[in-house]
Amino acid sequence: MFDPDCRQCPRLAEFLDQVKADYPDYYARPVPPFGDPAARLLVVGLAPGMHGANASGRPFTGDYAGILLYETLHRFGFGSKPESLSAGDGLRLSNCRITNAVKCLPPQNKPIGSEINTCNQYLAEELKTVPQSGVIVALGLVAHNAVLKASGLKLGAFKFAHAAHHHLPNGLQLIDSYHCSRYNTQTRRLTPEMFHAVFAHARAVLSAL
């Protein structure tokens, strides 16, 4: 499902080699999913951040986007702590797992289409582990499209919109959210209340099944 030694994307592999040389203490490898392996909630982000997941080796850990995400997961009972400080901080996720559409840090935080497509095989395998009644929360358009592609669906089959709720043919339910990035939260495109509402809805859906 996940290959910690994957080097299928030459641009990303070479970039990680350079990052590791510049920051020897950084993880600087494909970042594995984090959380409950049997989770009914899968949160899909875009890609590791330079000084966040790429440094710590855990999704959304050590970067700005993780502040709101982990606080929200804790608020709705998916996380044991409201903060994710390091891979060794003892944080545990319950009935929730976090992954990324692209497992490697991309230059300028922008993966190209071929890299997203190459990495999609790992997301496709991961979706197979989510129970049929499970919920996927996609953080942003790239994650939304990656979930559709990994599910064998056309990208135009379900339109991305914040808080949109889609019933996929494979039995999974997809809920969209704007990404909890620094830009989105500081410009108020995404407020904490908006983000909380997405996970309150996800929790309600899971509780009703």
Secondary structure, DSSP 8 states (H G I E B T S, - for coil): ---TT---SHHHHHHHHHHHHH-TTS--S----EE-TT-SEEEEES---TTTHHHHSSTT-SSHHHHHHHHHHHHTTSBSSS----TTS---BSSEEEEESS-S--GGG---HHHHHHHHHHHHHHHTTS-TT-EEEEESHHHHHHHHHHTT--TTSS---TT-EEE-TTS-EEEEE----HHHHHTTSS-HHHHHHHHHHHHHHHHH-
